[in-house]
Amino acid sequence: MKRHATAVWNGSGKEGNGVLTTQSGVLSNTQYSFNSRFAEGIGTNPEELVAAAHAGCFAMKLSFVLGAAGFTADSLEATATIDLNPEKGAIVGSHIVLKAKVPGITQEKFDECAADAKANCPISKLLNTDITLEAQLV
C-alpha cells in the first residue's frame, strides 16, 4: 500500500509560501508558509501534520492491540505534540497524551497495551525521535 501527498513551494524560505495536497483530497491546495510553521500564520505546517498522523496512528494501533487482548474501547482520545528544535533543524520529540475509556480492563493491562501501541504504531516506528506517553484510563 502506498499513499502520497504533494507540496508546491514558491519563493524564498521566509517570504515564500506553499500548498499541500493529499491523495485523498482532505488537503487540497492547503496553505503553508514560514509564518504558519514558525509563528501564528494562517495555514498548516509539517509538524502539525506529523502530530495528526502520530495521534491517529497510535489510537488505531491501540484499538487493534486492545482487541487482540479481548477489549474494545468506548473511546480513545490521543493528542500528539511534536517538538521541533529549530536550532537543530530536527524534530526532537513526540509526546502523546491519551485519555481512554476501556470497560473491564485493569490498569496494568491498559498500561501494557498502551506501551505496545506506542512502540509499534507505524508512525512511531518512522519517527527517529524520543516518544513519550501519558496514558490515563478514565
C-alpha positions as semicolon CSV with decimal commas, in nm:
position;residue;x (nm);y (nm);z (nm)
1;M;0,000;0,000;0,000
2;K;0,132;0,344;-0,090
3;R;-0,006;0,689;-0,010
4;H;0,112;1,021;-0,143
5;A;0,093;1,394;-0,093
6;T;0,230;1,680;-0,297
7;A;0,390;2,004;-0,183
8;V;0,439;2,301;-0,413
9;W;0,658;2,583;-0,277
10;N;0,707;2,923;-0,442
11;G;0,962;3,184;-0,342
12;S;1,221;3,206;-0,070
13;G;1,210;3,014;0,256
14;K;1,097;3,308;0,468
15;E;0,886;3,513;0,228
16;G;0,758;3,234;0,006
17;N;0,458;3,011;0,052
18;G;0,333;2,674;-0,049
19;V;0,035;2,446;-0,077
20;L;-0,015;2,084;0,020
21;T;-0,248;1,837;-0,149
22;T;-0,312;1,481;-0,033
23;Q;-0,414;1,180;-0,235
24;S;-0,748;1,159;-0,051
25;G;-0,826;1,525;-0,117
26;V;-0,862;1,602;0,254
27;L;-0,590;1,861;0,195
28;S;-0,638;2,038;-0,136
29;N;-0,405;2,327;-0,203
30;T;-0,385;2,385;0,173
31;Q;-0,164;2,681;0,251
32;Y;0,158;2,661;0,449
33;S;0,433;2,915;0,499
34;F;0,718;3,025;0,724
35;N;0,462;3,205;0,942
36;S;0,229;2,906;0,973
37;R;0,527;2,694;1,071
38;F;0,730;2,922;1,297
39;A;0,478;3,187;1,407
40;E;0,099;3,207;1,413
41;G;0,026;3,243;1,042
42;I;-0,277;3,104;0,863
43;G;-0,238;2,754;0,725
44;T;-0,089;2,426;0,835
45;N;0,269;2,308;0,877
46;P;0,461;1,981;0,854
47;E;0,486;1,936;1,233
48;E;0,108;1,973;1,279
49;L;0,054;1,711;1,010
50;V;0,305;1,474;1,171
51;A;0,127;1,526;1,506
52;A;-0,207;1,438;1,346
53;A;-0,055;1,132;1,181
54;H;0,105;1,015;1,505
55;A;-0,210;1,065;1,715
56;G;-0,429;0,889;1,460
57;C;-0,189;0,601;1,404
58;F;-0,135;0,547;1,776
59;A;-0,508;0,546;1,855
60;M;-0,585;0,299;1,577
61;K;-0,294;0,072;1,674
62;L;-0,408;0,077;2,038
63;S;-0,756;-0,022;1,925
64;F;-0,608;-0,327;1,750
65;V;-0,386;-0,413;2,049
66;L;-0,683;-0,389;2,286
67;G;-0,892;-0,604;2,052
68;A;-0,625;-0,874;2,045
69;A;-0,632;-0,869;2,427
70;G;-1,012;-0,908;2,430
71;F;-1,113;-0,546;2,496
72;T;-1,300;-0,283;2,299
73;A;-1,253;0,082;2,387
74;D;-1,552;0,309;2,428
75;S;-1,319;0,594;2,333
76;L;-0,952;0,666;2,277
77;E;-0,857;1,035;2,265
78;A;-0,493;1,077;2,169
79;T;-0,320;1,414;2,134
80;A;0,032;1,417;1,994
81;T;0,259;1,718;2,038
82;I;0,558;1,740;1,809
83;D;0,867;1,919;1,942
84;L;1,066;2,088;1,666
85;N;1,404;2,229;1,767
86;P;1,482;2,496;1,505
87;E;1,846;2,522;1,615
88;K;1,896;2,150;1,548
89;G;1,670;2,156;1,244
90;A;1,507;1,842;1,378
91;I;1,201;1,702;1,545
92;V;1,332;1,606;1,887
93;G;1,024;1,451;2,037
94;S;0,662;1,347;2,012
95;H;0,455;1,345;2,330
96;I;0,124;1,159;2,328
97;V;-0,146;1,228;2,585
98;L;-0,412;0,958;2,590
99;K;-0,749;0,957;2,763
100;A;-0,914;0,618;2,726
101;K;-1,238;0,456;2,828
102;V;-1,196;0,079;2,813
103;P;-1,457;-0,124;3,002
104;G;-1,330;-0,414;3,212
105;I;-0,955;-0,357;3,166
106;T;-0,712;-0,343;3,458
107;Q;-0,466;-0,057;3,488
108;E;-0,177;-0,299;3,441
109;K;-0,320;-0,445;3,118
110;F;-0,410;-0,098;2,992
111;D;-0,054;0,026;3,051
112;E;0,084;-0,280;2,871
113;C;-0,143;-0,226;2,569
114;A;-0,067;0,148;2,552
115;A;0,309;0,083;2,564
116;D;0,275;-0,174;2,285
117;A;0,084;0,073;2,066
118;K;0,338;0,349;2,137
119;A;0,628;0,128;2,032
120;N;0,462;-0,040;1,737
121;C;0,237;0,202;1,553
122;P;0,389;0,262;1,208
123;I;0,436;0,637;1,265
124;S;0,622;0,570;1,593
125;K;0,849;0,335;1,401
126;L;0,902;0,601;1,134
127;L;0,996;0,881;1,371
128;N;1,360;0,883;1,474
129;T;1,295;1,068;1,798
130;D;1,209;1,036;2,164
131;I;0,845;0,934;2,205
132;T;0,678;0,983;2,543
133;L;0,331;0,881;2,658
134;E;0,093;0,987;2,932
135;A;-0,189;0,731;2,933
136;Q;-0,492;0,787;3,154
137;L;-0,767;0,531;3,194
138;V;-1,088;0,720;3,274
